[in-house]
Amino acid sequence: MTRGVIRFGTDGWRGIIAQDFTFDGVRACAQSVAEYVKDNGLAGRGLTVGYDTRFGSEAFAAAAAEVVAANGIKVYLCPQPTPTPVISYDVAYRHRGAAIIITASHNPGQWNGFKVKDSAGASGSGEMLADMERRLDHILAQGRIEHMPLKEALGQGAVIYHNIKPSYMRHVSQLVDLDAIRGAGLHVAIDSMYGAGAGYYRGFLEGGNLRLTELNARRNPLFPGIRQPEPIALNLGKLSRFVVRTGADVGLATDGDADRLGVVDEGGNFIDQLQTYALLALYLLEVRGERGPIIKTVTTTSMLYRLGELYGVPVHETPVGFKYVGPLMVAHKAMIGGEESGGYGFRGHIPERDGILAGLYFLDMMVKLGRKPSELVEYLYSKVGPHHYRRVDIEFPEGKRQAILKRLRGSQPPSLASLKVVGQDTVDGFRYHLEGGFWLLIRFSGTEPLLRIYSEADSPQRAQELLDLGREVVGI
């Protein structure tokens, strides 16, 4: 195994199982986490290890636990697939030193991954991950990986199985008016996308006169019928059809490790991630009367700036990745933080994404305002004006990266889609700021071999036109 195989992107290390993502790689990463925890005086707090429903995840998690335990750090190992936000909450609630989570989140089924959470339950910061990568150089070069067989570690109490679901359920139950949701007579359809979030909404909402139907709630690492467990329109056809066929009031979907949320309205139409983020911010501001900064990545909606103006709260922007969002949430005591991928974090909970809590908040907004999902979008637009979002992901030969970058650096159009270009920046990729607060962004993915093009405009047609112009700029 070479050093180049392991690289931490915007959300940990991911690779194709057996080809890139191997037990040797997982053990090396676990060793680097263990050394980081010890050298930063956190070893006495112990470390949580969890995993999702992907192929081999429990075995990879056991391998990580064996390494951490052999380094003298007590391991609290999840006994079943567990959502990432539940693990993050456990770290914060029980003051663990860190967490390791075996998950590739929304990637296709042949992938798996290694996420790291810091002692606050947040995504490992850029500094933390850079430190771990430096340690990996030495670990891989010297082959110095500690190891204690799981059976032995369990027998010595160096590893214990720890069910962290109950404490999470109690905490979230205090954040949301669950009685109001249970008694609202809604029909809610849930698509867990064969992932770790299966059963959580039922646990929160059973009882009362609410009807809840779960789809894809069993474990299947092949993710049949969907390209990948990412809660976007492309993968939610089954949920959309079910909502229309049964007359459900709303459809909610969580990704493979349940840190992302997707929403389908009562007509089976996907409410995109930018609309959902703006709605959740509006919910906190108007329904709950909260105030505080909003944290957004460069790929999220400019509607947040308008909401910030209307309600007198500041908005701060970061590069893509919750490893940037989380620290700002803590530093500014932010009300909400979010990103275009469908991940949203909330004050009073954890500085990390939680698709389950985000979905419960969306239901509470429906109940408190007495509006259907499509009506909530119209209500949002009545305040900030119409905004429409599009994104396309393009696979490209790695050999073309430099040519694409050269084209982007040389592109300075005066206007795009009949909108004047009022500025450009390279905070994360190449972004063109357009009149009216709209934008076009072109950037390379930090977790996959993809070029992503994003746009937000005042109509679906103009948003699509911007995407097409983006493809022309990069020459693909």
Steps between C-alpha positions, in 0.01 A plus 500: 500500500638840406456830677309640203213254552382683811392864477248682714260706290219728610351223714762237580659223293294301251583233247369203308484196727792257457654710224576816701315460828672211680548366850864610489389854419236503774752374757754764396239776531389366839860505618534863393180591688622317812832683493327834450267435793787398729727787403219751562422372850165347406572130545338482843162592352481194279393485137174403328509276192191462283399393152223509239319232297756461221672177404753401765452811712478310830821310416685820412371658823626199699843536337512867601392414855776238530765758412368773730466258792856375447613862541357505852185699418166359610265441208121532510391293201151532353327159495300574182503745206460848647437840338796734492315780689416255780869417535592868488253570779646218711846654470374839618264365768750259657809715437684241294840579358387439142302262280570280201210426268517248219276648232512632146187708564326548164753330268401199286497154657850395394646777714573521870667765711662613823361810674656661807317710758681721747434529873204734436335250267579717198671399176874483539644844424744562220778528757401172667483312170830650380659383826361151444630490143850594620484214750386266223823568310700352786250227585494367142874537453585320824206259520455580868134419565391376841246215508296310758256230382142608561415195711794573727416871518141422594613256764730759658240776481722699263206493259139501615182496296307816569147577376496877455150529351302560826691813606465649151126429497455668839696807395326555166161446666573812705576709191181440300131523583440133421152495655382764254638302206354172624158659537490687169341217301770507233596213273880501486700280264860422601770370266805384697676400176604163654718697741573540868209739563236228464255494790597830660200705379266223610664505842436871533155523345307181571180557693235766456313525172801539273539236230859413416611273216863392462659413164836331446534451874692172490874462463615438144855611413422480127250787535269344239294729281711808566829617357629581847347581843502876444163667576464701180232490231691250284483238776157572649270386223355221713426740786346758263274240338394368840409848624283563192338154504407506867429870543773537763556850635879489468789269425827514696820316407831452676823391334711194581622627837202733564686828524323638191134574434294499182139625483218417256186714506139382496500494119806277480729788405848518646568806716864563425767534765530878466128546548505261795787685665326835460177351638678360806662838564160668462350246742754584768462874445123524471343196667746461786599865527869419514773744408865444423747471213442275199794304358492401133742345254571661163263254330193588706229749429515877489149493651679478835648845449151639440367327813795643691400849389131449581558361849816688592741208529850468350590243236850350476633301206752214482650262244316171442510251787368488852858497625478874420138555604521332842782711646323821390178380658685461828698823471195714417241303701316469172130424484543270199769381264455319173625398161364429154527122542197498732686507832378740770618553857322680784590693814424315822578168336836426333718707263441235238241389245192311614251390236266349759462815710475713184205288386326532835544878488351503148194309627466743791506790257217342301296455816568838658431699182218273381646480149577221257862475379427672167325779689804541724715557191255762373503665842880510490493654152255765619780621726816452293379468139523188280832313495565188297802272526667254265811282522675262264784260585740415218757221498824607337839345422750605765737600222264783404500667843772752419341590165166560674667717763675701229169565321335607825781735598477669161121536499367848586161532330319836540163326523346153523142406401421872452609575857792735560804347670561728798792309650705181510672308778698181559404424861428141395508453125413776251187700580334768290280742696205623294263791542200428720707286738515204262814301417684228306768285664741245351713285732664161530347254748703438814381140537443367146663533153237749387472856378192666648316795347239685708264787426228701669270734304154650496351229277565132426573586138765760586657267759531231231639750251769590751594134538530465124721808485712353778559188292606719208749682722674178608480343155323177605 
